[in-house]
Amino acid sequence: MRCTKPLADHPEFSIIDSPGWREFRVQNPQLMYEGTSTFQALSVWSWADAGILLCIAVTWPLLSDSYVNAAVAAVSGLLYLYLRCTQVLWESVIALPSLGLQFESHRGLPSIPLTVSRRFIPLSRLQDFVINEGIYGWNIRYYAVALHHSDQAALKLDVAFENMLPHFPVLLEVYQGIHKTLFASTPPVARNDK
Protein backbone atom coordinates (compact mmCIF):
# COMPACT_ATOMS: atom_id res chain seq x y z
CA MET A 1 0.00 0.00 0.00
CA ARG A 2 1.39 3.37 -1.02
CA CYS A 3 0.17 6.82 0.03
CA THR A 4 0.98 9.88 -2.08
CA LYS A 5 0.08 13.55 -1.90
CA PRO A 6 0.08 14.62 -5.56
CA LEU A 7 -0.91 18.28 -5.04
CA ALA A 8 1.47 20.44 -3.01
CA ASP A 9 -1.11 23.24 -2.75
CA HIS A 10 -3.70 20.86 -1.27
CA PRO A 11 -2.12 18.88 1.61
CA GLU A 12 -5.57 17.63 2.66
CA PHE A 13 -5.72 15.42 -0.45
CA SER A 14 -4.01 12.03 -0.67
CA ILE A 15 -4.16 8.95 -2.88
CA ILE A 16 -3.75 5.50 -1.36
CA ASP A 17 -2.84 2.79 -3.88
CA SER A 18 -3.22 -0.91 -3.26
CA PRO A 19 -3.19 -3.84 -5.70
CA GLY A 20 -6.97 -4.31 -5.44
CA TRP A 21 -8.23 -0.75 -5.01
CA ARG A 22 -7.38 2.94 -5.15
CA GLU A 23 -8.60 5.45 -2.55
CA PHE A 24 -8.87 9.20 -3.08
CA ARG A 25 -9.05 10.79 0.39
CA VAL A 26 -9.80 14.39 1.41
CA GLN A 27 -9.07 15.18 5.08
CA ASN A 28 -10.96 17.90 6.93
CA PRO A 29 -8.77 21.02 6.52
CA GLN A 30 -10.08 22.45 9.81
CA LEU A 31 -8.23 19.65 11.64
CA MET A 32 -4.83 20.74 10.32
CA TYR A 33 -2.27 22.36 12.56
CA GLU A 34 -2.10 26.11 12.00
CA GLY A 35 0.24 26.95 9.12
CA THR A 36 1.45 23.38 8.49
CA SER A 37 0.44 20.53 6.25
CA THR A 38 0.18 17.94 9.02
CA PHE A 39 -3.04 16.80 10.62
CA GLN A 40 -3.81 16.39 14.29
CA ALA A 41 -3.31 12.72 14.94
CA LEU A 42 -2.64 12.50 18.65
CA SER A 43 -4.63 15.42 20.01
CA VAL A 44 -8.23 14.50 20.67
CA TRP A 45 -9.14 17.64 22.62
CA SER A 46 -8.33 21.22 21.65
CA TRP A 47 -7.72 24.36 23.69
CA ALA A 48 -11.34 25.38 23.09
CA ASP A 49 -12.47 22.16 24.76
CA ALA A 50 -10.26 22.90 27.76
CA GLY A 51 -11.67 26.44 27.94
CA ILE A 52 -15.25 25.16 27.89
CA LEU A 53 -14.48 22.66 30.65
CA LEU A 54 -12.88 25.42 32.71
CA CYS A 55 -15.95 27.66 32.27
CA ILE A 56 -18.23 24.81 33.35
CA ALA A 57 -16.06 24.13 36.41
CA VAL A 58 -16.07 27.81 37.42
CA THR A 59 -19.80 28.37 36.87
CA TRP A 60 -21.01 25.00 38.17
CA PRO A 61 -21.75 26.26 41.72
CA LEU A 62 -24.02 28.92 40.19
CA LEU A 63 -25.67 26.46 37.79
CA SER A 64 -26.30 23.72 40.33
CA ASP A 65 -28.49 25.93 42.55
CA SER A 66 -31.49 25.36 40.31
CA TYR A 67 -32.69 22.28 38.43
CA VAL A 68 -33.48 24.43 35.39
CA ASN A 69 -29.96 25.87 35.25
CA ALA A 70 -28.43 22.43 35.72
CA ALA A 71 -30.67 20.98 32.98
CA VAL A 72 -29.75 23.80 30.56
CA ALA A 73 -26.04 23.26 31.31
CA ALA A 74 -26.37 19.49 30.85
CA VAL A 75 -28.25 19.84 27.55
CA SER A 76 -25.71 22.41 26.31
CA GLY A 77 -22.83 20.12 27.27
CA LEU A 78 -24.40 17.12 25.57
CA LEU A 79 -25.09 19.16 22.43
CA TYR A 80 -21.46 20.32 22.33
CA LEU A 81 -20.23 16.75 22.81
CA TYR A 82 -22.56 15.53 20.04
CA LEU A 83 -21.31 18.20 17.62
CA ARG A 84 -17.73 17.37 18.53
CA CYS A 85 -18.21 13.63 17.97
CA THR A 86 -20.04 13.98 14.64
CA GLN A 87 -17.59 16.24 12.81
CA VAL A 88 -16.39 14.93 9.45
CA LEU A 89 -12.79 13.71 9.68
CA TRP A 90 -12.30 12.66 6.07
CA GLU A 91 -14.21 11.60 3.01
CA SER A 92 -12.98 9.24 0.36
CA VAL A 93 -13.85 7.74 -2.98
CA ILE A 94 -12.61 4.19 -3.42
CA ALA A 95 -12.30 2.77 -6.92
CA LEU A 96 -12.53 -1.03 -7.04
CA PRO A 97 -11.64 -2.20 -10.56
CA SER A 98 -14.26 -4.53 -12.06
CA LEU A 99 -16.49 -4.02 -8.97
CA GLY A 100 -17.49 -0.37 -8.71
CA LEU A 101 -17.17 2.79 -6.71
CA GLN A 102 -17.57 3.38 -2.97
CA PHE A 103 -18.08 6.72 -1.19
CA GLU A 104 -17.15 6.94 2.49
CA SER A 105 -17.56 9.60 5.19
CA HIS A 106 -15.73 9.16 8.50
CA ARG A 107 -16.97 11.09 11.54
CA GLY A 108 -15.71 11.37 15.10
CA LEU A 109 -12.98 12.95 17.18
CA PRO A 110 -9.72 13.96 15.39
CA SER A 111 -7.88 10.74 16.25
CA ILE A 112 -10.85 8.45 16.89
CA PRO A 113 -13.22 7.76 14.00
CA LEU A 114 -16.54 6.84 15.59
CA THR A 115 -18.86 6.27 12.61
CA VAL A 116 -18.47 5.50 8.93
CA SER A 117 -21.15 5.86 6.29
CA ARG A 118 -20.65 4.04 2.99
CA ARG A 119 -22.42 4.07 -0.36
CA PHE A 120 -21.47 1.49 -2.98
CA ILE A 121 -22.25 1.83 -6.68
CA PRO A 122 -21.73 -1.35 -8.74
CA LEU A 123 -19.82 -0.92 -11.98
CA SER A 124 -22.71 -2.49 -13.91
CA ARG A 125 -24.95 0.44 -12.86
CA LEU A 126 -22.32 3.18 -13.05
CA GLN A 127 -22.92 5.36 -16.09
CA ASP A 128 -20.13 7.90 -15.67
CA PHE A 129 -18.12 9.93 -13.16
CA VAL A 130 -18.13 13.66 -13.97
CA ILE A 131 -17.22 17.06 -12.57
CA ASN A 132 -20.17 19.43 -12.44
CA GLU A 133 -20.58 23.00 -11.28
CA GLY A 134 -23.27 24.46 -9.08
CA ILE A 135 -24.18 27.58 -7.16
CA TYR A 136 -23.09 27.43 -3.51
CA GLY A 137 -24.09 30.59 -1.66
CA TRP A 138 -22.70 33.42 -3.79
CA ASN A 139 -20.02 31.23 -5.36
CA ILE A 140 -19.79 28.74 -8.16
CA ARG A 141 -18.38 25.48 -6.80
CA TYR A 142 -17.29 22.37 -8.63
CA TYR A 143 -18.28 18.94 -7.36
CA ALA A 144 -17.71 15.36 -8.49
CA VAL A 145 -20.76 13.25 -9.29
CA ALA A 146 -21.28 9.56 -10.02
CA LEU A 147 -24.09 9.04 -12.54
CA HIS A 148 -25.74 5.65 -12.13
CA HIS A 149 -28.99 3.82 -12.69
CA SER A 150 -31.19 3.22 -9.66
CA ASP A 151 -33.40 0.17 -9.06
CA GLN A 152 -36.19 1.84 -11.06
CA ALA A 153 -33.82 2.38 -14.05
CA ALA A 154 -33.88 6.15 -13.51
CA LEU A 155 -30.62 8.06 -13.66
CA LYS A 156 -29.41 9.05 -10.19
CA LEU A 157 -26.61 11.38 -9.04
CA ASP A 158 -24.39 10.71 -6.02
CA VAL A 159 -22.08 13.54 -4.97
CA ALA A 160 -18.55 12.61 -3.92
CA PHE A 161 -17.03 14.55 -0.99
CA GLU A 162 -20.43 16.14 -0.29
CA ASN A 163 -19.37 17.51 3.11
CA MET A 164 -15.87 18.71 2.15
CA LEU A 165 -16.50 20.14 -1.34
CA PRO A 166 -12.80 20.23 -2.31
CA HIS A 167 -11.45 22.66 -4.88
CA PHE A 168 -11.21 21.98 -8.61
CA PRO A 169 -7.57 20.72 -8.76
CA VAL A 170 -8.44 17.98 -6.26
CA LEU A 171 -11.59 17.04 -8.18
CA LEU A 172 -9.67 16.94 -11.46
CA GLU A 173 -7.11 14.55 -9.95
CA VAL A 174 -9.92 12.33 -8.61
CA TYR A 175 -11.76 12.44 -11.95
CA GLN A 176 -8.68 11.40 -13.92
CA GLY A 177 -7.82 8.67 -11.41
CA ILE A 178 -11.34 7.21 -11.40
CA HIS A 179 -11.48 7.14 -15.18
CA LYS A 180 -8.03 5.56 -15.38
CA THR A 181 -8.86 2.95 -12.73
CA LEU A 182 -12.44 2.02 -13.59
CA PHE A 183 -13.18 2.98 -17.16
CA ALA A 184 -9.87 2.38 -18.96
CA SER A 185 -10.38 -1.38 -19.24
CA THR A 186 -14.18 -1.35 -19.61
CA PRO A 187 -15.53 -0.75 -23.11
CA PRO A 188 -18.24 1.95 -23.30
CA VAL A 189 -20.82 -0.54 -24.64
CA ALA A 190 -20.48 -2.71 -21.51
CA ARG A 191 -20.99 0.31 -19.24
CA ASN A 192 -24.03 1.72 -21.03
CA ASP A 193 -26.05 -1.43 -21.59
CA LYS A 194 -29.05 -0.28 -19.50
C-alpha positions in Angstrom: 0.0 0.0 0.0 1.4 3.4 -1.0 0.2 6.8 0.0 1.0 9.9 -2.1 0.1 13.6 -1.9 0.1 14.6 -5.6 -0.9 18.3 -5.0 1.5 20.4 -3.0 -1.1 23.2 -2.7 -3.7 20.9 -1.3 -2.1 18.9 1.6 -5.6 17.6 2.7 -5.7 15.4 -0.5 -4.0 12.0 -0.7 -4.2 8.9 -2.9 -3.7 5.5 -1.4 -2.8 2.8 -3.9 -3.2 -0.9 -3.3 -3.2 -3.8 -5.7 -7.0 -4.3 -5.4 -8.2 -0.8 -5.0 -7.4 2.9 -5.1 -8.6 5.5 -2.6 -8.9 9.2 -3.1 -9.1 10.8 0.4 -9.8 14.4 1.4 -9.1 15.2 5.1 -11.0 17.9 6.9 -8.8 21.0 6.5 -10.1 22.4 9.8 -8.2 19.6 11.6 -4.8 20.7 10.3 -2.3 22.4 12.6 -2.1 26.1 12.0 0.2 26.9 9.1 1.4 23.4 8.5 0.4 20.5 6.2 0.2 17.9 9.0 -3.0 16.8 10.6 -3.8 16.4 14.3 -3.3 12.7 14.9 -2.6 12.5 18.6 -4.6 15.4 20.0 -8.2 14.5 20.7 -9.1 17.6 22.6 -8.3 21.2 21.7 -7.7 24.4 23.7 -11.3 25.4 23.1 -12.5 22.2 24.8 -10.3 22.9 27.8 -11.7 26.4 27.9 -15.2 25.2 27.9 -14.5 22.7 30.6 -12.9 25.4 32.7 -16.0 27.7 32.3 -18.2 24.8 33.3 -16.1 24.1 36.4 -16.1 27.8 37.4 -19.8 28.4 36.9 -21.0 25.0 38.2 -21.8 26.3 41.7 -24.0 28.9 40.2 -25.7 26.5 37.8 -26.3 23.7 40.3 -28.5 25.9 42.6 -31.5 25.4 40.3 -32.7 22.3 38.4 -33.5 24.4 35.4 -30.0 25.9 35.2 -28.4 22.4 35.7 -30.7 21.0 33.0 -29.7 23.8 30.6 -26.0 23.3 31.3 -26.4 19.5 30.9 -28.2 19.8 27.5 -25.7 22.4 26.3 -22.8 20.1 27.3 -24.4 17.1 25.6 -25.1 19.2 22.4 -21.5 20.3 22.3 -20.2 16.8 22.8 -22.6 15.5 20.0 -21.3 18.2 17.6 -17.7 17.4 18.5 -18.2 13.6 18.0 -20.0 14.0 14.6 -17.6 16.2 12.8 -16.4 14.9 9.5 -12.8 13.7 9.7 -12.3 12.7 6.1 -14.2 11.6 3.0 -13.0 9.2 0.4 -13.8 7.7 -3.0 -12.6 4.2 -3.4 -12.3 2.8 -6.9 -12.5 -1.0 -7.0 -11.6 -2.2 -10.6 -14.3 -4.5 -12.1 -16.5 -4.0 -9.0 -17.5 -0.4 -8.7 -17.2 2.8 -6.7 -17.6 3.4 -3.0 -18.1 6.7 -1.2 -17.1 6.9 2.5 -17.6 9.6 5.2 -15.7 9.2 8.5 -17.0 11.1 11.5 -15.7 11.4 15.1 -13.0 13.0 17.2 -9.7 14.0 15.4 -7.9 10.7 16.3 -10.8 8.5 16.9 -13.2 7.8 14.0 -16.5 6.8 15.6 -18.9 6.3 12.6 -18.5 5.5 8.9 -21.2 5.9 6.3 -20.7 4.0 3.0 -22.4 4.1 -0.4 -21.5 1.5 -3.0 -22.3 1.8 -6.7 -21.7 -1.4 -8.7 -19.8 -0.9 -12.0 -22.7 -2.5 -13.9 -24.9 0.4 -12.9 -22.3 3.2 -13.0 -22.9 5.4 -16.1 -20.1 7.9 -15.7 -18.1 9.9 -13.2 -18.1 13.7 -14.0 -17.2 17.1 -12.6 -20.2 19.4 -12.4 -20.6 23.0 -11.3 -23.3 24.5 -9.1 -24.2 27.6 -7.2 -23.1 27.4 -3.5 -24.1 30.6 -1.7 -22.7 33.4 -3.8 -20.0 31.2 -5.4 -19.8 28.7 -8.2 -18.4 25.5 -6.8 -17.3 22.4 -8.6 -18.3 18.9 -7.4 -17.7 15.4 -8.5 -20.8 13.2 -9.3 -21.3 9.6 -10.0 -24.1 9.0 -12.5 -25.7 5.7 -12.1 -29.0 3.8 -12.7 -31.2 3.2 -9.7 -33.4 0.2 -9.1 -36.2 1.8 -11.1 -33.8 2.4 -14.0 -33.9 6.1 -13.5 -30.6 8.1 -13.7 -29.4 9.0 -10.2 -26.6 11.4 -9.0 -24.4 10.7 -6.0 -22.1 13.5 -5.0 -18.6 12.6 -3.9 -17.0 14.5 -1.0 -20.4 16.1 -0.3 -19.4 17.5 3.1 -15.9 18.7 2.2 -16.5 20.1 -1.3 -12.8 20.2 -2.3 -11.5 22.7 -4.9 -11.2 22.0 -8.6 -7.6 20.7 -8.8 -8.4 18.0 -6.3 -11.6 17.0 -8.2 -9.7 16.9 -11.5 -7.1 14.6 -10.0 -9.9 12.3 -8.6 -11.8 12.4 -12.0 -8.7 11.4 -13.9 -7.8 8.7 -11.4 -11.3 7.2 -11.4 -11.5 7.1 -15.2 -8.0 5.6 -15.4 -8.9 3.0 -12.7 -12.4 2.0 -13.6 -13.2 3.0 -17.2 -9.9 2.4 -19.0 -10.4 -1.4 -19.2 -14.2 -1.4 -19.6 -15.5 -0.8 -23.1 -18.2 1.9 -23.3 -20.8 -0.5 -24.6 -20.5 -2.7 -21.5 -21.0 0.3 -19.2 -24.0 1.7 -21.0 -26.0 -1.4 -21.6 -29.0 -0.3 -19.5 
